[in-house]
Amino acid sequence: MGTWLVTGANRGIGLEYVRQLAAAGESVIAAARNPAEAAELVELAAANDQIRLEALDLEDRASVIALGQRLAGVPIDVLLNNAGLYGGSWDNASHRQSHDNMDYDLWEQIMRVNVLAPFQMIQVLRGNLSAGTRKLIINMSSDLGSIANNAQGQSYAYRSSKAALNMVTKGLSVELADQGFIAISMAPGWTQTDLGGTSAQWPVAESVANQIKVIAGLTAQDNGRFVNLLGNSVPW
């Protein structure tokens, strides 16, 4: 058993990770902007003393630094940079990321949350990860971040952020390999979250269960890969 840090733990994929990891006996540091207001997360933590709630605002660099200070000396085996921003659901926000109608403030916000913040999290928690047994960095990407698979355009802000996150993953996999780190990008599939909608292919619980299986089997040979929830490679 080990310790995971999960960002965006208040809902969707992040919340389900907390639920399944805790049920499996893992220790979980569940980070969210306002964890006390996340009723399901609070309920999970109340029922399992292996869950530690932490406040984290990924738009605020000082908040990331403060989290690192609070976690000083705590070994972390897996960092799951799960939190991400699209700007709403696919149906009500995609028009804000179109070529004809781009919300540039939203684009900047998405880049801060989806790219800069995960990089800073790794930087701030590098010592914690070094003290862990697995030294795993999982950056939650998306099939929409695949340049090769982009056959429909649209969602420019979100797509570009996830493609940039993939480059961060690849760079870190090169730089940190000799220190025993494994860094991958994960595509969770079209999942029934607030973004994916109810008609998406994967129920959240099933998506997360598959992702956890893939993560459990990662070795040094997987360092720097972009994989999906079944462990298959996704084209960059």
N, C-alpha and C positions, 0 to 999 in steps of 0.2 A: 504494500500500500504506500501511497505517497501523498504529496501535497500539490494541488492545482490552484492556480489563480485564474479566475474566469472574469473577464470584463463583460459588461452588458448583461449582468446576471439577473436583471429584474423581469425579463420577459423573453418569450420566444425561445430561440436556440440556446441562449445563455442560461435561462432559467431551467431548461430541460437538462442541460449539462449538470447543473448543480444538483438537480433531483436524482439523476442516474448515478452520478459519481458518489454522492453521499450514501445512496442505497447500496453501493458496492463497497462501502467502507473506506473510501478515499477521504482525505481532509480537503476541504474546499475553502479558499478565500474568495468570496463572492463580492465583486465590486460593481457598484452602480452609482448613478448620480445621486439619487435619493433613496437608499435602500430601506429606510424606515417607512417610506410611503409605498413600497412594493409589497402588497399584502401577501401574495403567494410565497415570495422569498422569505419574508419575516416568519411565516408559518412553518416553512421548511427548516429555518434556522432554530426555531423554538423547539422543534421536535428532534433535532440532531445537533449535538454539541461539537460535531466535526465541521460544522459550517461556521465560518467567521465572516461577518458582514463588514464591508469597508465602503466608505463614500469615496467616489472618484468621478471628477468632472473632466472628461478627456478634452474639452475645449480650453481648459485652464492648465497651463504648464505647471503652475505652482501646486495644483492639486495632485498632479502625478508625482512631483518631487516629495510632497508631504506624505503620500502613500508609501513611497520608498523609505522615508524616515521612520514611519510607524512600523514597517516590516523589517527594520534592520535586524540582521542576525537570524531571520526566519528562512530556512531552506525551502526552495520551491522546485519541484520536479518538472512541472509542466506549466508554461505560461500560455494561456489561450487568449489571444487578442481577438475576442469575438465581437466586441461592440463595434457597430458601424452605423452609418447614416446614409439614408437615401433621400430623406426630406418629406416622407409621407408614404402612402401606399403607391403601388405601381399605377393604379387608376387615377388617383387624385394629385399625383406629383410629377408624373413623367413629362407633362407639358412644360414644366419649369426647367427641363434639361434638354430641350429640343434646339435644333439649329435656328428655328424661327423665333423662339421665345426662351432665351437662356437667362436664368436668374444667377447672375455672377456672384452675388453675395452667398447664395446657397452653395455654389461650386466651391468657393473658398472655405466655407464651413465644412463641407464634405471632405475636402482635402485635409483639413486640420484633424478631423476625427478619424478618418480612414487611413491616413498615411503618416502624418507627423506624430500623432499620439501613440500608435503602436511602436514606432521607432523609439520614441522617448521611453515608453514602458520597458522596452528591452534594455535600453541604456541604463535606466534607473535601477532595474532589478537584476542586472547582470551578476552582481555578487551573490544574490539569493539563488539564482539559477546555477551558478558555479558550485554552490554548496549542496545542491540537490543531486540526486542519483541519476536522473535521466537527462537533464539539461536540454529539455525539449521546448522549442518555440513554435507554436502553431498560430499562423496568421490567417484569420478567416477571410478568404478571398471570395470569389464568385465566378461562375461560368461566364458572367458578363465581363469579367476582367481578361478573358482570353482574346487576344488580338486576332489569332488565327480563326477563331470560331465566330467572329463578329460578322453576321450575315444580314443584320437588319438595322444597323446604326442605332440612333436614339440613346437616351440615358447617358449623354456625354460625360456629365460630371461623375456619376457613379462608376461608369466603365473606366474612365481615366484614373480614378482613385484606386480601383482594385488592380489595374495594370501596374500602377506605380507601387502599390503594396507588394505585388509580386516581385518587382525589381528590388525592393528592400529585402525581401526574403532571400532572393538569390545572392545579393551582396553579403548579407550576414552569414549565409551558409558557407561562403568562401572565407570570410575573415575569421570566423569563430570555429571553423572545423578543427583546427589543431588544438583547441581547448576542450574538445569533446562535445561541442554543441551540435544539435540537429535542428535545423530550421526548415519548415515546409509551409507552403500555402495550401489551404484546404478549400475546396469548392463543395458546399453542403448540399448541392442539388436544389431544384425548384421545390421549396419547402413551404408548408402551410403556415407561414408567419404573417405578421401585419403587412409585410412587403409582398410576399408571394401570393397571398390570398387563399381562399378556401378551395379553389380549383387546382392548386398546385399538386405536383406528383407525389411528394413525400410528406406524410404526417411528421410533425416535429419529433415525436418520440422515436420514430423509426429512423429518421435522418440522423439524429444524435447517437442512437445505438450503433449504427453503422460507422459513424465517424470515430467513436470510441474504440471500436474493434480495429480500425485502421491505425489509430494512434498507438494502441497497445502493441502493434506489431512492427513499429518503425525501428529501423536500425541505421547505422551510419551510412549505409548504402542509399538510404532514402534522402539524405541531406540535400537540400536545395531543390526538391521536387515540388511540382504543382499537381496535387492529386484530388480526386473527388471522394465522395463518401463511401465508395466501393474499393478505394485504393488504386483506381486506374489513373494513369497520367492524363492531365488536361493540357492541351497545346498552349504554349505561351501566347 
